[in-house]
Amino acid sequence: QELFTLDLQRQALLMLKKAAPNGVVKDFIFDLPSGLEVALTFDPESKTCSVVFRGSSETADWCVDFLLWKTTLHDAVRVHFGFFHQLTADGSFDRLLKGIQSIIEECPDVRIYSIGHSLGGGLCTLFGYMLSRELPETKSINVIAFAAPRVGNRPFREACRNQPNLEIIRVANENDPVTA
């Protein structure tokens, strides 16, 4: 099974290389204790930075999904404890932030995309929001979340809507219980 997984990973990387020949994986975080897997990529030709979060794939990921209680981010903004913990464990958020800041130094007009599915969709939404607050001068932070669970309370939703440098696209099937 490991060989199959490695072969699939190799195929995916080759497809990415073909789609974005100048793209570079700047960082890859695989934090075993929290289960976080995320890649930070940059394509200087298209001036695009992507932060791609893996969705649920193991039993431990479902445990993160079920840590439903909220933790305070700031003011009345409260977010899913499991997502927040996984994103910030072992300095992962700070590491991604530093990586993006170095990309911005190299390419000030970079477009940033935070992308994920399911658990990854929740993580990419939270990451995009937190990043937009850390980098208010960055004009283009875009979140594309597929089948993402809800991340925060109503003040979180309003804060996302009012963040001028943040655009969120959330794709969900109408009767999907995960997204509700």
C-alpha positions as CSV (number, residue, x, y, z in Angstrom):
1,Q,0.0,0.0,0.0
2,E,2.9,2.4,0.7
3,L,4.3,1.9,-2.8
4,F,0.8,2.6,-4.2
5,T,0.7,5.8,-2.2
6,L,4.2,6.9,-3.2
7,D,3.3,6.2,-6.9
8,L,0.2,8.3,-6.6
9,Q,2.1,11.1,-5.0
10,R,4.8,11.0,-7.7
11,Q,2.0,11.1,-10.4
12,A,0.4,14.1,-8.7
13,L,3.7,15.9,-8.6
14,L,4.4,15.2,-12.2
15,M,1.0,16.6,-13.2
16,L,1.6,19.7,-11.1
17,K,5.0,20.2,-12.7
18,K,3.3,20.0,-16.2
19,A,0.6,22.4,-15.2
20,A,2.9,24.9,-13.5
21,P,6.4,24.3,-14.9
22,N,7.9,27.2,-12.9
23,G,6.1,26.3,-9.7
24,V,8.1,25.4,-6.6
25,V,7.0,23.7,-3.3
26,K,8.4,26.2,-0.8
27,D,7.4,24.3,2.2
28,F,5.5,21.1,3.2
29,I,4.3,20.6,6.7
30,F,3.4,17.1,8.0
31,D,2.9,17.5,11.7
32,L,2.3,14.0,12.9
33,P,1.0,14.9,16.4
34,S,-1.7,17.2,15.1
35,G,-2.3,15.5,11.7
36,L,-1.8,18.7,9.8
37,E,-0.6,18.3,6.2
38,V,-0.2,21.4,4.1
39,A,1.9,22.5,1.1
40,L,3.0,26.1,0.4
41,T,3.7,26.6,-3.3
42,F,4.8,29.5,-5.4
43,D,4.8,30.0,-9.2
44,P,6.7,33.2,-10.0
45,E,5.5,33.3,-13.6
46,S,1.8,33.5,-12.7
47,K,2.6,35.4,-9.4
48,T,0.6,32.8,-7.5
49,C,1.1,31.4,-4.1
50,S,-1.1,28.5,-3.0
51,V,-1.5,27.0,0.4
52,V,-3.1,23.6,0.0
53,F,-4.6,21.7,3.0
54,R,-5.2,18.0,3.0
55,G,-8.7,16.9,4.0
56,S,-9.7,14.0,6.3
57,S,-8.0,10.8,5.5
58,E,-7.4,9.1,8.8
59,T,-9.3,8.3,12.0
60,A,-7.3,11.1,13.8
61,D,-8.7,13.6,11.3
62,W,-12.2,12.7,12.3
63,C,-11.3,13.3,15.9
64,V,-10.2,16.9,14.9
65,D,-13.5,17.3,13.1
66,F,-15.4,16.4,16.2
67,L,-13.7,18.9,18.5
68,L,-16.7,21.1,17.8
69,W,-16.6,23.6,20.7
70,K,-15.5,27.1,19.9
71,T,-12.4,29.0,21.0
72,T,-12.1,32.7,21.0
73,L,-9.9,34.1,18.2
74,H,-10.5,37.8,19.1
75,D,-13.4,40.0,20.2
76,A,-16.7,38.0,19.8
77,V,-15.1,35.9,17.0
78,R,-15.1,32.3,18.0
79,V,-13.9,29.4,15.8
80,H,-13.9,25.6,15.8
81,F,-11.4,24.4,18.4
82,G,-10.2,21.4,16.4
83,F,-9.4,23.4,13.3
84,F,-7.7,26.2,15.3
85,H,-5.6,23.7,17.3
86,Q,-4.5,21.8,14.2
87,L,-3.6,24.9,12.3
88,T,-1.5,26.5,15.1
89,A,0.0,23.3,16.7
90,D,3.8,23.3,16.8
91,G,4.0,26.7,15.2
92,S,2.5,25.6,11.9
93,F,0.6,28.9,11.2
94,D,3.6,31.0,12.0
95,R,5.8,28.9,9.7
96,L,3.3,29.3,6.9
97,L,3.1,33.0,7.6
98,K,6.9,33.4,7.4
99,G,7.0,31.5,4.2
100,I,4.3,33.7,2.6
101,Q,6.1,36.9,3.9
102,S,9.3,35.7,2.1
103,I,7.3,35.1,-1.1
104,I,5.8,38.6,-0.8
105,E,9.3,40.1,-0.5
106,E,10.2,38.3,-3.7
107,C,6.9,39.2,-5.5
108,P,4.9,42.0,-3.8
109,D,1.9,41.6,-6.1
110,V,1.5,37.9,-5.5
111,R,-2.0,36.4,-5.4
112,I,-2.5,34.1,-2.5
113,Y,-4.9,31.1,-2.6
114,S,-5.8,29.0,0.4
115,I,-7.4,25.7,-0.8
116,G,-8.8,22.6,0.8
117,H,-11.5,19.9,0.9
118,S,-13.6,18.8,3.9
119,L,-11.3,19.2,7.0
120,G,-8.9,20.9,4.6
121,G,-11.7,23.3,3.6
122,G,-12.2,24.3,7.2
123,L,-8.5,24.7,7.7
124,C,-8.1,26.8,4.6
125,T,-11.0,29.1,5.6
126,L,-9.6,29.7,9.0
127,F,-6.0,30.1,7.6
128,G,-7.2,32.6,5.0
129,Y,-9.0,34.7,7.6
130,M,-6.1,34.7,10.0
131,L,-3.6,35.5,7.2
132,S,-5.8,38.4,6.0
133,R,-5.6,39.9,9.4
134,E,-1.8,39.4,9.7
135,L,-1.1,40.8,6.2
136,P,-3.7,43.6,5.8
137,E,-1.5,45.2,3.1
138,T,-1.8,42.1,0.9
139,K,-4.7,42.8,-1.5
140,S,-5.5,39.4,-2.8
141,I,-6.1,36.5,-0.3
142,N,-8.5,34.0,-1.8
143,V,-10.0,31.0,-0.1
144,I,-11.5,28.1,-2.1
145,A,-13.1,25.6,0.3
146,F,-14.8,22.4,-1.0
147,A,-17.3,20.7,1.3
148,A,-16.0,22.5,4.4
149,P,-17.6,22.3,7.7
150,R,-18.6,25.6,9.4
151,V,-15.6,27.2,10.9
152,G,-16.9,29.8,13.3
153,N,-19.8,31.6,14.8
154,R,-21.9,34.5,13.2
155,P,-19.3,37.2,14.2
156,F,-16.7,35.0,12.4
157,R,-18.8,35.0,9.3
158,E,-19.3,38.8,9.5
159,A,-15.6,39.4,10.2
160,C,-14.8,37.3,7.0
161,R,-17.3,39.3,5.0
162,N,-15.9,42.6,6.3
163,Q,-12.2,41.8,5.7
164,P,-11.3,43.9,2.7
165,N,-8.4,41.7,1.4
166,L,-10.3,38.4,1.7
167,E,-12.4,36.6,-0.8
168,I,-14.0,33.3,0.2
169,I,-15.6,30.8,-2.2
170,R,-17.3,27.9,-0.4
171,V,-18.5,25.0,-2.6
172,A,-21.0,22.6,-0.9
173,N,-23.6,20.2,-1.9
174,E,-27.1,21.2,-0.7
175,N,-27.8,18.2,1.5
176,D,-24.2,17.5,2.7
177,P,-24.4,17.1,6.5
178,V,-20.6,17.9,6.9
179,T,-21.1,21.4,5.6
180,A,-24.1,22.1,8.0
